[in-house]
Amino acid sequence: MKKAIEGKGLAPAIGPYSAGISWGDVIFTSGQIAMDPHTGDMAQGNSITEETHRVMKNLQAVLLAGSADFNSVVKTSIFLSSMDHFAEVNEVYGSYFAAPFPARETVAVKTLPKNVNVEISCIAMRKS
């Protein structure tokens, strides 16, 4: 049965979607951007590094609310405003995971919500 993942500390949705959905032991997160979960303000900071850390913390909050963590992630999708950000995003992203790393794709797109530079979503398995 499909169930919305909800909880305190999750960035507010900016559209008609859930932060995450669980279906049995599988968790699907919506794309997370650099939005401060407490104020709803964009927390892009002064660098792509700061922006990516905020995105990863938002992703982590959704996973924890769904009884998962980064070790439970099997697949990620990364969307960048420019491939020029790839190296910095990849370095931050990699600091949140351990081998075996999730499957992943990274693509550059024309525009992201709120004109952010990075958006990340994932699929994870609930911890038993």
Buried (B, 14 or more C-beta within 10 A) or exposed (E): EEEEBEEEEBBEEEEEEBBBBBEEEBBBBBBBBBBBBEEEEBBBEEEBEBBBBBBBBBBBBBBBBBBBEBEBBEEBBBBBBEEEBBEBBBEBBEEBBEEEEBEBEBEEEEEBEEEBBBBBBBBBBBEE
